[in-house]
Amino acid sequence: MSTLVKHRSTSTIHDFEVEDINGNGFSFNQLRGKKVMIVNTASRCGLTSQYAILEDIYTRYKDSNFTIIGFPSNNFLMQEPGSNEKIAAFCQKNYGVSFPMMAKISVRGRKQHPLYKYLTSKNLNGVLNSRMKWNFQKFLINEDGILDKVISPRVKPNHRSVIDWIEG
């Protein structure tokens, strides 16, 4: 099943709808007025420990118009081979993940999900071109649904520049 429910030609993320890790529809429209960190994740990556930092940031700022949306992907060295059910169980058991996790998607290549096409293409997002470098790449989206920054996978989610953006 495709994880894209609906997408209209748009200039913000608020028009995207995807499938969450439990198979339910998730509309980005519900995130209007919130800052959003979108991050592609993997359970068998050297950066997987970032889940703990992501959860800490989510817990700290979720009541301050901020959220994190995780997208498991298996695009980098097959580091996320499991099913959505296995990924959800892994995240809960090992990191207590409570931030919204979506169904596994492709974040690059021929089968790149439309949301990630939008995030990486200036022609679509109106801000900048970027490329998917690895697992745990972060996209910072402002309250209006516009891409503000792309954060390298190796930069931890609690880096001062990210916290300043959340608090700013």
C-alpha positions in Angstrom: 0.0 0.0 0.0 1.2 3.5 -0.8 1.9 5.7 2.2 0.7 8.7 0.3 -2.9 9.3 0.9 -3.3 12.6 -0.9 -1.1 15.5 -2.2 -2.1 18.6 -3.9 0.2 21.0 -5.7 1.3 23.2 -2.8 4.1 25.3 -1.3 3.7 24.0 2.3 3.7 20.7 4.0 0.2 21.3 5.4 -1.4 19.8 2.3 0.3 16.4 2.6 -1.4 13.4 4.1 0.6 10.2 4.9 0.1 7.0 6.6 1.3 6.6 10.2 3.1 3.5 11.5 -0.2 1.9 12.6 -1.8 2.3 9.1 -3.9 5.3 9.9 -4.1 8.5 7.9 -2.0 11.5 9.2 -2.7 15.0 7.9 0.1 17.6 8.1 -2.8 20.1 8.1 -3.2 19.4 11.9 0.3 20.9 12.4 -0.5 24.4 11.3 1.0 26.9 13.7 3.6 24.4 15.0 7.3 24.1 14.3 8.0 20.6 12.9 11.2 18.5 12.7 10.9 15.8 10.1 13.5 13.0 10.4 14.2 9.8 8.5 15.0 7.0 10.9 16.6 3.5 10.9 16.9 0.9 13.7 20.2 -0.6 12.7 22.3 2.6 12.1 25.2 4.0 13.9 23.1 7.0 14.5 20.1 5.1 16.0 20.9 6.4 19.5 19.6 9.8 18.2 16.1 8.3 19.0 16.8 9.0 22.7 17.7 12.7 22.0 14.7 13.1 19.7 12.4 11.7 22.4 13.9 14.0 25.0 13.4 17.1 22.8 9.9 16.0 21.9 9.0 15.5 25.5 10.5 18.9 26.5 8.9 21.0 23.7 5.7 19.1 22.6 3.6 21.5 24.6 5.3 24.6 23.0 4.0 24.3 19.5 6.7 21.9 18.4 6.6 18.3 17.2 8.8 15.7 15.6 7.6 13.4 12.8 9.7 10.2 12.2 9.8 8.4 8.9 11.5 5.0 8.9 13.3 4.3 5.7 15.5 1.5 4.4 17.4 3.6 1.8 20.9 3.5 3.4 22.6 0.1 3.6 19.4 -1.7 4.4 19.5 -0.4 8.0 15.7 -0.5 8.5 14.6 -3.9 7.1 11.7 -4.5 9.5 8.0 -4.1 9.1 6.1 -1.1 10.5 5.0 -3.3 13.5 8.6 -4.4 14.2 9.9 -0.8 13.9 7.2 0.5 16.3 8.0 -2.2 18.8 11.7 -1.5 18.6 11.2 2.3 19.1 9.0 1.8 22.1 11.0 -0.9 23.8 14.5 0.7 23.3 13.8 4.4 23.3 10.2 4.9 24.6 9.4 6.9 21.4 6.2 8.8 21.8 6.6 11.3 19.0 4.5 10.5 15.8 6.1 7.8 13.7 4.9 7.3 10.1 4.9 4.2 7.9 8.2 3.2 6.3 8.9 5.0 3.1 11.6 5.6 0.5 13.3 9.0 1.1 15.4 8.9 -2.1 15.8 7.3 -5.4 13.2 6.2 -8.0 10.6 5.4 -5.4 11.2 8.6 -3.3 8.0 9.5 -1.4 6.4 12.8 -2.6 6.9 14.4 0.8 10.6 13.9 0.5 10.6 15.1 -3.1 9.0 18.3 -1.8 11.5 18.6 1.1 14.6 18.1 -1.2 13.5 20.1 -4.3 13.6 23.9 -4.4 11.2 23.7 -7.4 8.6 22.3 -5.0 9.4 23.8 -1.6 10.4 27.2 -2.9 13.4 27.4 -0.5 16.3 25.2 -1.3 17.6 22.0 -3.0 19.1 19.3 -0.8 19.9 15.7 -1.1 19.4 12.9 1.3 22.8 12.1 2.9 22.0 9.4 5.4 19.6 8.3 8.2 18.6 10.9 10.7 18.7 13.9 8.4 16.5 16.6 9.9 14.2 19.0 8.1 13.0 22.0 10.2 9.7 23.3 9.1 8.3 26.7 10.4 4.8 27.4 11.8 3.6 28.3 8.3 4.7 24.9 6.9 7.7 26.3 5.0 11.1 24.6 5.1 13.5 26.6 7.2 16.7 24.4 7.5 18.1 21.1 6.7 20.3 19.6 9.4 23.0 17.0 8.6 22.4 13.4 10.0 25.5 13.6 12.1 24.4 16.8 13.8 22.6 15.7 17.0 19.0 16.9 17.4 19.9 18.7 20.6 22.6 20.8 18.9 22.5 24.4 20.0 21.4 25.6 16.6 18.4 23.3 16.6 17.4 24.2 20.1 17.7 27.9 19.3 15.5 27.3 16.3 12.9 25.5 18.4 12.9 28.2 21.1 13.1 31.1 18.6 
